[in-house]
Amino acid sequence: MSNFNRFSWINYFELSLDLAGIKNLSELSNITKINQPEANLRSSVSRAYYAAFCISRNYLRDELYDPRLQKQNSDINEHKYVADELLNIKDKSLYYNDPYKSDKRLR
């Protein structure tokens, strides 16, 4: 079995900033001054979204032990599911976080 580190989605987000020519997050407050080719900006937005999605999905799956994300589940749209779960996370946190108490899990 090969030994490798998990992919860092934070690094993917940082790549999105590089593509947009953003050196630090404070520059986001003046987004109209970003002067990059449209292809760079489109690629930047795509990578930023996907990094945020993967970080959020992994948090729900690995930290809160969301049972719907524990295995490949073709009956859900993961992007919509993750967004919906994050909107309601304050309620869900009462139930998740213990993978050994299946009676406490939602769904």
C-alpha positions as MATLAB code, in Angstrom:
seq = 'MSNFNRFSWINYFELSLDLAGIKNLSELSNITKINQPEANLRSSVSRAYYAAFCISRNYLRDELYDPRLQKQNSDINEHKYVADELLNIKDKSLYYNDPYKSDKRLR';
ca = [
       0.000    0.000    0.000;
       1.392    3.388   -0.924;
       2.000    6.022    1.684;
       0.573    9.396    0.705;
      -0.879   12.436    2.404;
      -4.457   13.496    1.913;
      -4.936   16.229   -0.611;
      -4.929   19.714    0.907;
      -8.019   21.583   -0.273;
      -6.640   24.705    1.397;
      -3.775   24.584   -1.105;
      -6.344   24.332   -3.896;
      -8.032   27.472   -2.538;
      -4.657   29.217   -2.391;
      -4.133   28.281   -6.050;
      -7.442   30.001   -6.844;
      -6.117   33.177   -5.236;
      -2.893   32.934   -7.251;
      -4.850   32.559  -10.495;
      -6.767   35.734   -9.669;
      -3.564   37.571   -8.802;
      -4.588   37.951   -5.153;
      -1.620   37.979   -2.809;
      -3.564   38.170    0.449;
      -7.198   37.954    1.501;
      -7.423   41.663    2.328;
      -7.285   42.338   -1.418;
     -10.711   40.724   -1.757;
     -12.290   43.837   -0.254;
     -11.357   45.723   -3.438;
     -12.215   43.057   -5.986;
     -12.809   45.593   -8.791;
      -9.074   46.288   -8.996;
      -8.187   42.707   -9.915;
      -6.702   42.853  -13.396;
      -6.367   39.307  -14.718;
      -7.472   37.632  -17.954;
     -11.026   36.290  -17.880;
      -9.784   32.690  -18.163;
      -7.729   33.137  -14.979;
     -10.708   34.570  -13.109;
     -13.089   31.843  -14.272;
     -10.598   29.172  -13.294;
     -10.008   30.928   -9.972;
     -13.710   30.994   -9.111;
     -14.124   27.353  -10.096;
     -11.228   26.247   -7.922;
     -12.326   28.386   -4.968;
     -15.830   26.897   -5.113;
     -14.575   23.331   -5.388;
     -12.105   23.824   -2.528;
     -14.880   25.225   -0.308;
     -17.200   22.380   -1.264;
     -14.595   19.674   -0.550;
     -13.540   21.221    2.767;
     -17.203   21.421    3.820;
     -18.061   17.907    2.610;
     -15.021   16.444    4.351;
     -15.920   18.277    7.572;
     -19.436   16.860    7.522;
     -18.180   13.392    6.621;
     -15.028   13.124    8.743;
     -15.668   15.384   11.740;
     -19.444   15.212   12.168;
     -19.734   11.663   10.796;
     -22.663   12.456    8.516;
     -23.982    9.002    7.584;
     -25.124   10.058    4.085;
     -21.538   11.021    3.202;
     -19.783    7.991    4.695;
     -19.999    6.046    1.439;
     -20.608    6.788   -2.215;
     -24.295    7.565   -2.280;
     -25.706    8.005   -5.754;
     -29.180    8.907   -4.526;
     -28.101   12.378   -3.354;
     -26.716   15.444   -5.068;
     -23.686   15.985   -2.822;
     -23.336   19.670   -3.679;
     -26.947   20.448   -2.752;
     -26.843   18.117    0.243;
     -23.699   19.729    1.688;
     -25.118   23.240    1.202;
     -28.394   22.270    2.879;
     -26.624   20.555    5.764;
     -24.396   23.575    6.380;
     -27.442   25.835    6.515;
     -28.861   23.637    9.281;
     -25.640   22.630   11.025;
     -26.497   24.198   14.388;
     -29.324   21.693   14.771;
     -27.355   18.745   13.405;
     -24.403   19.201   15.761;
     -26.539   17.797   18.562;
     -26.745   14.469   16.751;
     -23.482   14.017   14.867;
     -19.975   13.635   16.222;
     -20.181   10.139   17.661;
     -19.819    7.431   15.028;
     -20.511    4.694   17.578;
     -23.955    5.849   18.667;
     -26.022    5.022   15.619;
     -29.249    5.717   17.523;
     -28.202    9.386   17.707;
     -27.590    9.776   13.977;
     -29.990   11.580   11.742;
     -31.533    9.888    8.710;
];
